[in-house]
Amino acid sequence: MYAVVSVWNLEKGREEEQQRGLEQRVVPSVQQAPGFVAGYGPTTRRAARPTR
């Protein structure tokens, strides 16, 4: 079993544009990786902030 963890920092004021890029380019390429089963990510901006 393998896992890949990524951290994305969205630039303030460009969140929607960057989210579209993630959904249109990154996600489709990751889904094509051999053995890909599922992907998970935060659904709110607050959830995306690191916990310190």
C-alpha positions in Angstrom: 0.0 0.0 0.0 1.2 3.5 -0.8 0.1 7.0 0.0 0.9 10.4 -1.3 0.4 13.5 0.8 0.5 17.0 -0.7 0.2 20.4 0.8 -1.2 23.2 -1.3 -0.9 26.9 -0.4 -3.4 29.0 -2.3 -2.6 32.5 -3.1 -5.1 34.9 -1.5 -7.4 36.4 -4.2 -6.7 33.6 -6.6 -8.3 30.7 -4.7 -11.0 29.9 -7.3 -8.5 30.0 -10.3 -6.1 27.7 -8.4 -8.9 25.3 -7.4 -10.0 25.1 -11.0 -6.4 24.3 -12.1 -6.2 21.6 -9.4 -9.5 20.0 -10.5 -8.8 20.3 -14.3 -5.1 19.3 -14.4 -3.8 17.7 -11.3 -6.7 15.5 -10.2 -7.2 13.9 -13.7 -3.5 13.0 -14.0 -3.4 11.6 -10.5 -6.5 9.5 -11.1 -4.7 7.9 -14.1 -1.8 6.6 -11.9 -1.6 2.8 -11.8 -3.3 1.5 -8.6 -5.1 4.8 -7.8 -8.1 4.0 -5.6 -9.3 7.3 -4.0 -8.3 10.9 -3.2 -9.4 13.1 -0.3 -9.0 16.8 0.4 -10.5 19.5 2.6 -13.8 20.9 1.5 -13.5 24.3 3.2 -10.8 27.0 3.4 -10.8 26.7 7.2 -10.1 23.0 6.9 -7.2 23.7 4.6 -5.3 25.6 7.2 -2.6 23.8 9.1 -3.1 23.0 12.7 -0.3 24.3 15.0 
